[in-house]
Amino acid sequence: MKIEWSRSTLWVIIAGVVLILAFYLLGQKVILAPYKEEVVEKEAALTQEQKILSAIENNQEGNEREQILTSRTIQQQLPVIPLMDQLLIGLDRAENASTSLINSMAISDSESSIPMIEPENEREANGVNNDEEENVDKDVVEAPVEDEAVELIEGLHTLQLTVDVTSENYDEMISFMKEIQSLSRVIQIESIQFDAPESENELGYSIVLNSYYQPIYENLANEAPQYHYGGSPNKVDPFAIEQWDDPSPSTSTITEEAADQESLDEEDLDRLEEDEEEPSDSESESQL
């Protein structure tokens, strides 16, 4: 069977194909293209959110490992009271850790004038970096340090300890200083002065240490590190005022009571002797 196509039929078929292609292209550009762009944007946003979430999780893991800074932990380094116990215990540990002997110690307390150091990141934020400093004209005369406005740490006090130490040798001296620097308290070694050696097995030296405390925040003194010591049993402190309020009798009170008791016993004996003498006198009178 032979199919004959008329010209009109061909034009209809061609027009239909063209319309189909036109509708397809129109649908791609008008309907599907916006959805595809939206999908790409959503995928990009999802990727960005995943990166942010991953960074937050990493920060949370890092924060869990780091110790939270509170007043108690900060006062391990910079207390609000002198906290001499902490320094003395630290020196005792350094003395025991190394073959050293602390012969004497002098302590002085004074208010400090320590300049506040600006962190490097803040310097960069303010537009100051090393490259810019290097590009400054070298011919410019620098102003004196005294004329510069230096921000000081307000109210900071310095405890200066001058410690005379004797170590067996140089290595033990280094070990002593390393133990001091490893303490949680902020301690700076200012100077070391060596003494004339009395023997070959001894190394005498005087070391100056600086430690600090901030009395402005004395209201946080109850959160400072505390050290408790065992009491002295059966011992009376003659300089303690609390002993006068103590209901338990002191040694002097006991001795006074014992002396009063002895005097009472002597008076009772005298009375008994007098009572015995009186009947004897009455008997002699009756015989007469």
DATALIN-V790701 format. One record per residue. N is the residue number from 1. RES is the residue in three letters. PSI is psi in whole degrees, 0 to 359 (none if undefined). OMEGA is omega in whole degrees, -180 to 180 (* if undefined). NEAR is the number of other ideal C-beta (glycine too) atoms within 8 Angstrom. Layout:
N_RES_PSI_OMEGA_NEAR ; N_RES_PSI_OMEGA_NEAR
This chain:
1_MET_127_-177_2 ; 2_LYS_126_-179_3 ; 3_ILE_128_179_4 ; 4_GLU_130_180_4 ; 5_TRP_128_175_6 ; 6_SER_163_-178_6 ; 7_ARG_323_180_6 ; 8_SER_322_179_6 ; 9_THR_319_178_8 ; 10_LEU_317_179_9 ; 11_TRP_325_178_8 ; 12_VAL_317_180_8 ; 13_ILE_316_179_8 ; 14_ILE_317_179_8 ; 15_ALA_321_178_8 ; 16_GLY_317_179_8 ; 17_VAL_318_179_8 ; 18_VAL_318_178_8 ; 19_LEU_319_179_8 ; 20_ILE_315_178_8 ; 21_LEU_321_180_8 ; 22_ALA_314_178_8 ; 23_PHE_324_-179_8 ; 24_TYR_312_179_8 ; 25_LEU_320_178_8 ; 26_LEU_319_178_8 ; 27_GLY_322_178_9 ; 28_GLN_316_-176_9 ; 29_LYS_320_-173_8 ; 30_VAL_320_-173_7 ; 31_ILE_307_-173_8 ; 32_LEU_325_-177_8 ; 33_ALA_314_178_9 ; 34_PRO_321_179_8 ; 35_TYR_321_179_8 ; 36_LYS_318_177_8 ; 37_GLU_320_178_8 ; 38_GLU_321_178_8 ; 39_VAL_318_179_8 ; 40_VAL_317_178_8 ; 41_GLU_318_179_8 ; 42_LYS_320_179_8 ; 43_GLU_319_178_8 ; 44_ALA_318_178_8 ; 45_ALA_321_178_8 ; 46_LEU_318_178_8 ; 47_THR_318_179_8 ; 48_GLN_318_178_8 ; 49_GLU_323_177_8 ; 50_GLN_321_177_8 ; 51_LYS_317_179_8 ; 52_ILE_317_179_8 ; 53_LEU_319_178_8 ; 54_SER_320_179_8 ; 55_ALA_320_178_8 ; 56_ILE_317_179_8 ; 57_GLU_320_178_8 ; 58_ASN_320_178_8 ; 59_ASN_321_178_8 ; 60_GLN_320_177_8 ; 61_GLU_321_178_8 ; 62_GLY_322_179_8 ; 63_ASN_327_178_7 ; 64_GLU_328_180_6 ; 65_ARG_328_-179_5 ; 66_GLU_147_178_6 ; 67_GLN_136_-180_4 ; 68_ILE_128_-180_5 ; 69_LEU_117_176_5 ; 70_THR_180_179_7 ; 71_SER_323_-179_7 ; 72_ARG_317_-179_9 ; 73_THR_324_179_9 ; 74_ILE_322_-179_9 ; 75_GLN_350_169_14 ; 76_GLN_331_-180_9 ; 77_GLN_316_-178_7 ; 78_LEU_92_-178_8 ; 79_PRO_171_178_13 ; 80_VAL_357_175_12 ; 81_ILE_162_-178_9 ; 82_PRO_322_177_8 ; 83_LEU_58_-179_12 ; 84_MET_331_180_8 ; 85_ASP_319_-179_7 ; 86_GLN_318_180_11 ; 87_LEU_317_-178_13 ; 88_LEU_320_178_8 ; 89_ILE_321_178_9 ; 90_GLY_318_177_13 ; 91_LEU_323_178_13 ; 92_ASP_320_178_8 ; 93_ARG_319_178_10 ; 94_ALA_324_179_13 ; 95_GLU_319_-179_12 ; 96_ASN_328_-179_6 ; 97_ALA_331_177_8 ; 98_SER_160_178_12 ; 99_THR_74_-177_5 ; 100_SER_162_180_14 ; 101_LEU_125_177_7 ; 102_ILE_115_-177_10 ; 103_ASN_318_-179_6 ; 104_SER_165_-177_6 ; 105_MET_137_176_9 ; 106_ALA_136_-175_6 ; 107_ILE_134_175_9 ; 108_SER_147_-178_7 ; 109_ASP_129_180_8 ; 110_SER_156_177_7 ; 111_GLU_137_-174_7 ; 112_SER_160_172_9 ; 113_SER_73_-176_5 ; 114_ILE_127_179_8 ; 115_PRO_147_178_8 ; 116_MET_125_-178_7 ; 117_ILE_129_179_4 ; 118_GLU_127_179_5 ; 119_PRO_157_-178_6 ; 120_GLU_323_-179_5 ; 121_ASN_326_177_6 ; 122_GLU_326_177_8 ; 123_ARG_318_178_10 ; 124_GLU_324_179_9 ; 125_ALA_328_179_6 ; 126_ASN_5_177_6 ; 127_GLY_19_180_6 ; 128_VAL_122_176_7 ; 129_ASN_175_-176_8 ; 130_ASN_323_-179_5 ; 131_ASP_318_180_6 ; 132_GLU_324_180_9 ; 133_GLU_326_179_8 ; 134_GLU_333_-178_6 ; 135_ASN_356_179_5 ; 136_VAL_142_-178_7 ; 137_ASP_128_-177_4 ; 138_LYS_344_-178_4 ; 139_ASP_350_-178_4 ; 140_VAL_130_-179_6 ; 141_VAL_130_-179_4 ; 142_GLU_144_178_4 ; 143_ALA_153_178_6 ; 144_PRO_152_-178_6 ; 145_VAL_330_-177_6 ; 146_GLU_334_-177_4 ; 147_ASP_347_-178_5 ; 148_GLU_144_178_7 ; 149_ALA_104_-178_3 ; 150_VAL_128_179_6 ; 151_GLU_121_-177_5 ; 152_LEU_155_176_8 ; 153_ILE_117_-173_8 ; 154_GLU_134_171_5 ; 155_GLY_4_-178_8 ; 156_LEU_133_179_11 ; 157_HIS_148_-179_13 ; 158_THR_130_171_11 ; 159_LEU_114_-180_14 ; 160_GLN_123_-179_12 ; 161_LEU_123_174_13 ; 162_THR_110_-171_12 ; 163_VAL_127_174_12 ; 164_ASP_120_-173_12 ; 165_VAL_149_173_15 ; 166_THR_123_178_9 ; 167_SER_161_-179_15 ; 168_GLU_321_-178_8 ; 169_ASN_184_-177_8 ; 170_TYR_320_-179_7 ; 171_ASP_321_179_6 ; 172_GLU_327_176_13 ; 173_MET_317_177_14 ; 174_ILE_320_178_8 ; 175_SER_321_178_11 ; 176_PHE_315_-179_15 ; 177_MET_325_177_10 ; 178_LYS_322_178_8 ; 179_GLU_323_178_13 ; 180_ILE_317_-179_13 ; 181_GLN_340_179_8 ; 182_SER_357_180_5 ; 183_LEU_154_179_10 ; 184_SER_332_179_4 ; 185_ARG_141_177_12 ; 186_VAL_114_-179_7 ; 187_ILE_131_178_12 ; 188_GLN_134_175_7 ; 189_ILE_110_-175_11 ; 190_GLU_314_-177_7 ; 191_SER_159_176_6 ; 192_ILE_129_179_8 ; 193_GLN_125_-177_7 ; 194_PHE_144_177_7 ; 195_ASP_162_177_8 ; 196_ALA_125_-176_4 ; 197_PRO_132_176_8 ; 198_GLU_333_177_5 ; 199_SER_170_-178_5 ; 200_GLU_337_-177_4 ; 201_ASN_10_-179_5 ; 202_GLU_143_177_10 ; 203_LEU_107_-179_12 ; 204_GLY_139_-180_12 ; 205_TYR_158_178_12 ; 206_SER_126_-176_12 ; 207_ILE_134_180_12 ; 208_VAL_122_-178_12 ; 209_LEU_143_175_13 ; 210_ASN_129_172_11 ; 211_SER_164_-170_12 ; 212_TYR_157_170_12 ; 213_TYR_157_-173_13 ; 214_GLN_93_-177_11 ; 215_PRO_356_179_9 ; 216_ILE_328_-177_7 ; 217_TYR_49_-179_7 ; 218_GLU_341_178_8 ; 219_ASN_347_177_4 ; 220_LEU_16_-177_10 ; 221_ALA_332_179_8 ; 222_ASN_346_177_4 ; 223_GLU_4_178_8 ; 224_ALA_156_177_12 ; 225_PRO_136_-178_9 ; 226_GLN_143_180_4 ; 227_TYR_125_-178_7 ; 228_HIS_138_-179_3 ; 229_TYR_151_178_4 ; 230_GLY_142_180_3 ; 231_GLY_165_178_4 ; 232_SER_106_-176_6 ; 233_PRO_144_175_4 ; 234_ASN_31_177_3 ; 235_LYS_139_-179_5 ; 236_VAL_127_178_7 ; 237_ASP_113_-177_7 ; 238_PRO_344_-179_5 ; 239_PHE_0_-178_3 ; 240_ALA_129_180_7 ; 241_ILE_333_-175_5 ; 242_GLU_339_-176_6 ; 243_GLN_335_180_10 ; 244_TRP_336_177_5 ; 245_ASP_359_-177_6 ; 246_ASP_124_180_7 ; 247_PRO_338_-180_3 ; 248_SER_137_-176_4 ; 249_PRO_141_178_5 ; 250_SER_177_-177_9 ; 251_THR_319_-180_6 ; 252_SER_321_179_6 ; 253_THR_319_-180_8 ; 254_ILE_318_180_9 ; 255_THR_321_178_8 ; 256_GLU_318_179_8 ; 257_GLU_322_179_9 ; 258_ALA_320_179_8 ; 259_ALA_319_177_8 ; 260_ASP_320_180_8 ; 261_GLN_320_179_8 ; 262_GLU_320_179_8 ; 263_SER_322_177_8 ; 264_LEU_320_179_8 ; 265_ASP_320_178_8 ; 266_GLU_320_178_8 ; 267_GLU_321_178_8 ; 268_ASP_320_178_8 ; 269_LEU_319_179_8 ; 270_ASP_320_179_8 ; 271_ARG_319_178_8 ; 272_LEU_319_179_8 ; 273_GLU_320_179_8 ; 274_GLU_321_179_8 ; 275_ASP_325_179_8 ; 276_GLU_326_180_8 ; 277_GLU_326_-178_8 ; 278_GLU_316_177_8 ; 279_PRO_324_-179_8 ; 280_SER_322_178_8 ; 281_ASP_320_180_8 ; 282_SER_324_179_8 ; 283_GLU_320_179_8 ; 284_SER_323_178_8 ; 285_GLU_322_180_7 ; 286_SER_324_178_6 ; 287_GLN_323_177_5 ; 288_LEU_none_*_4
